[in-house]
Amino acid sequence: EFPTPPDTASLIAAFETLHQLGAVDASMDLTPHGRDMARLPLDPTFAHLLLQSPRFGCTREMLTAVAMLSAENIFYRPGGGDGGGGGGRGSRRPPAVR
């Protein structure tokens, strides 16, 4: 039981997406492909893409794409990334010109 039940239209849209990906059949039962998708801790679309990539010979490329799309911020730089240790805005120096 949900504290606030999900919108019926949202549930229908979710099942339509899973059906289009081949994760569920017309009677909304999980398919073997859906079981494989469920084993991956990914968005269903990403799981489907990774599982289908060997058929097209693009597994490495798809792994890269899914990894990039799954990351919250691909430009995160721990500690500010300036190497100075200060991390503050004023501690950055312009790069040396050679």
Secondary structure, DSSP 8 states (H G I E B T S, - for coil): --SS---HHHHHHHHHHHHHTTSB-TT--B-HHHHHHHHSSS-HHHHHHHHHHHHHT-HHHHHHHHHHHH-S-TT--GGGGSSSS--SGGG-------
